[in-house]
Amino acid sequence: MKTKRSEETKKLVLKAAEKLFSKKGYDAVSIREIAKEANCSHTTMYVYFKDKEELLHQLSMPALLQLRGNMIQITESGSDSPEDRLKKISNEFIQFCLRNKNVFSIFINAKSTRLDELNPDMEINKVRLEIFALMKQMLGESLSIPDNTEQLMAFSRIYFYNLYGILNTYSYQHEPTEVLIERITPTFTLAFDILIMGFKEKLKEGEENE
């Protein structure tokens, strides 16, 4: 009975944290606010979560691990071209964020590190960087750019920022998620094609100037 009650309390705390993080942002929310929203004392909070970072970890990691797993499956598919796999993992990322549109910014950004950080301290940042690395890998293979080059990192940043821009544009829409995904997919596909075309032109321009 005690174990069941403990699990219910943890769920209430996580639900409260999700609500407040989505409304005010991770940094602006205190442990006491979360405890009040969950209708428990802040001392009770520390029984289940040693600090706010652990709360972020438990809230975000299951979803991020699922996303990483889905993206790995796509990248390891040998039947598609690198460009098709890049498009698929990008769609996977966009759909993941839109299905979690109230908190995707928390999942991706809260306590985040630089994209070129080699050894992040937090486990959540290791998973985030692995997700970015999968995009970078597929972009590099699509454009035939060697891994671990400044050019590939620069292109990957531009690519990721464009994805994130699309998400921020549509994340406040109130239509059903699946309807929204269906509506913006053609726009995203066009944006993807134009971006890849631009990268290829830039590479061609560089070759001509050598």
C-alpha positions in Angstrom: 0.0 0.0 0.0 2.9 2.4 0.9 4.7 1.6 -2.3 1.5 2.3 -4.4 1.0 5.6 -2.5 4.7 6.6 -3.2 4.3 5.9 -6.9 1.1 8.0 -7.0 2.9 10.9 -5.2 5.8 10.7 -7.7 3.4 10.8 -10.6 1.6 13.9 -9.1 4.9 15.6 -8.6 6.0 14.9 -12.2 2.7 16.1 -13.5 2.9 19.3 -11.5 6.5 19.9 -12.7 5.4 19.4 -16.3 2.6 21.8 -16.0 4.7 24.5 -14.3 7.7 24.0 -16.6 5.5 24.4 -19.7 3.9 27.5 -18.3 6.9 29.4 -16.7 10.0 27.6 -18.0 12.4 25.4 -16.1 14.6 28.1 -14.5 11.7 30.1 -13.2 10.0 27.3 -11.3 11.1 26.4 -7.7 10.8 23.1 -5.8 8.4 24.8 -3.4 6.1 25.8 -6.3 6.1 22.3 -7.7 5.3 20.9 -4.2 2.4 23.3 -3.8 1.0 22.3 -7.2 1.3 18.6 -6.4 -0.4 19.3 -3.0 2.5 18.0 -0.9 5.3 19.5 1.2 8.6 20.5 -0.3 10.3 18.1 2.2 8.2 15.3 0.7 9.6 16.2 -2.7 13.1 15.5 -1.6 12.2 12.0 -0.6 11.6 11.2 -4.3 13.9 13.7 -6.1 17.1 15.0 -4.7 16.9 18.2 -6.6 15.2 19.9 -9.6 17.7 18.4 -12.0 16.7 14.9 -11.1 13.1 15.8 -11.5 14.0 17.1 -15.0 15.8 13.8 -15.7 12.9 11.6 -14.7 10.4 13.8 -16.6 12.4 14.0 -19.8 14.4 10.8 -20.2 11.7 8.2 -21.1 10.5 10.4 -24.0 14.1 11.3 -25.2 15.2 7.6 -25.1 12.2 6.6 -27.1 13.0 9.3 -29.7 16.7 8.2 -29.9 15.7 4.6 -30.3 13.3 5.4 -33.2 15.9 7.6 -34.9 18.6 4.8 -34.6 16.2 2.4 -36.3 15.7 4.8 -39.2 19.5 5.5 -39.6 20.3 1.8 -39.6 17.8 1.1 -42.4 19.9 0.1 -45.4 17.0 0.2 -47.8 16.8 4.1 -47.9 19.3 6.6 -49.2 21.0 8.8 -46.6 18.9 11.8 -47.8 15.7 9.8 -47.3 16.8 8.7 -43.8 17.7 12.2 -42.9 14.2 13.3 -43.9 12.7 10.5 -41.9 14.6 11.2 -38.7 13.8 14.9 -39.1 10.1 14.1 -39.4 10.4 11.8 -36.4 12.0 14.7 -34.4 9.3 17.2 -35.5 6.4 14.8 -34.7 8.0 14.0 -31.3 8.1 17.7 -30.5 4.6 18.5 -31.7 3.2 15.5 -29.8 4.9 17.0 -26.7 4.4 20.6 -27.7 3.8 21.9 -24.2 7.1 20.6 -22.9 9.4 19.8 -25.9 11.5 22.9 -25.2 12.1 21.6 -21.7 13.0 18.2 -23.0 15.5 19.6 -25.5 16.8 22.8 -23.9 16.5 22.8 -20.1 20.0 22.6 -18.6 21.4 21.8 -22.1 25.0 22.0 -23.1 26.8 23.1 -26.3 26.3 20.9 -29.3 30.0 20.4 -29.6 30.4 19.4 -26.0 32.4 16.1 -25.8 31.8 14.9 -22.3 28.6 16.4 -20.7 28.1 15.7 -17.0 24.3 15.1 -17.2 23.0 11.9 -18.7 20.1 13.8 -20.3 22.6 15.9 -22.3 24.4 12.8 -23.5 21.1 11.6 -25.0 20.4 15.0 -26.5 23.8 15.1 -28.1 23.3 11.5 -29.4 20.1 12.7 -31.1 21.9 15.6 -32.6 24.8 13.3 -33.7 22.3 11.1 -35.6 21.1 14.1 -37.6 24.7 15.2 -38.2 25.6 11.7 -39.3 22.8 11.5 -41.9 23.4 15.1 -43.1 27.1 14.3 -43.6 26.3 11.1 -45.5 23.7 13.0 -47.6 26.2 15.7 -48.6 29.3 13.4 -48.6 31.0 15.6 -46.0 33.5 13.8 -43.8 32.6 13.5 -40.1 34.3 15.6 -37.5 34.8 18.6 -39.7 34.0 22.2 -38.9 31.9 22.4 -42.1 29.7 19.5 -41.2 29.2 20.9 -37.6 28.3 24.3 -39.1 25.8 22.8 -41.6 24.3 20.6 -38.8 23.8 23.6 -36.5 22.0 25.4 -39.4 19.9 22.3 -40.1 18.9 21.9 -36.4 18.1 25.6 -36.0 15.8 25.4 -39.0 14.0 22.4 -37.5 13.6 24.2 -34.2 12.3 27.3 -36.0 9.6 25.3 -37.7 8.6 23.8 -34.3 8.5 27.2 -32.5 6.3 28.6 -35.4 3.7 25.9 -34.9 3.9 24.8 -31.3 1.2 27.3 -30.1 -1.4 26.1 -32.6 -4.5 24.7 -30.9 -5.6 22.3 -33.6 -5.4 18.6 -32.9 -1.8 17.3 -33.1 -2.3 14.8 -35.9 -4.2 17.4 -38.0 -1.3 19.9 -37.4 1.3 17.3 -38.4 -0.6 16.5 -41.6 -1.0 20.2 -42.4 2.6 21.2 -42.0 4.3 18.1 -43.4 4.3 19.5 -47.0 5.8 22.8 -45.8 8.5 20.9 -43.9 9.3 18.7 -46.9 9.7 21.8 -49.1 11.9 23.5 -46.5 14.0 20.3 -46.2 14.5 20.2 -50.0 15.4 23.8 -50.2 17.9 23.6 -47.3 19.6 20.5 -48.8 19.7 22.2 -52.2 21.4 25.3 -50.6 24.0 23.1 -48.8 24.8 21.4 -52.1 25.2 24.7 -53.9 27.4 26.0 -51.1 29.6 22.9 -51.4 29.7 23.3 -55.2 30.7 26.9 -54.9 33.5 26.0 -52.5 34.8 23.4 -55.0 34.8 25.9 -57.8 36.8 28.4 -55.8 39.5 25.9 -54.9 
